[in-house]
Amino acid sequence: MNTNWIKVFIAAFFEVFWVIGLKHADDLWSWTGTVVSIIISFYLMIMAGRKLPVGTVYAVFVGLGTAGTVFSEIIFFGEAFKVGKIVLILILLVGVIGLKLVTKDKPQEGAES
């Protein structure tokens, strides 16, 4: 796994924070954290998208962010645990991982073959 995919995973991690922040922020500090998370998340996703296929980057970003947000809501905010929801999130993750595995990375410019 190259550093660009690591950027996508970190961006998805921060996506969970800003999505939760949009729902739960209620003071200046939590809104500041939400905005900082948005900036970090999108910056990393954009940087990764310069070297990797944008459609795949976005699908992985959104899929991991969605899964992380659902699990965080269940664990930290008392969202109802439903087996069907978990099964569907796992199917989503399998699709995202499969998409990442079948996508070839573009060779970086200037790199020797």
Sequence and secondary structure as in RCSB ss.txt:
>XXXX:A:sequence
MNTNWIKVFIAAFFEVFWVIGLKHADDLWSWTGTVVSIIISFYLMIMAGRKLPVGTVYAVFVGLGTAGTVFSEII
FFGEAFKVGKIVLILILLVGVIGLKLVTKDKPQEGAES
>XXXX:A:secstr
  HHHHHHHHHHHHHHHHHHHHHH  SHHHHHHHHHHHHHHHHHHHHHHTTS HHHHHHHHHHHHHHHHHHHHHH
HH     HHHHHHHHHHHHHHHHHHHH      TT   
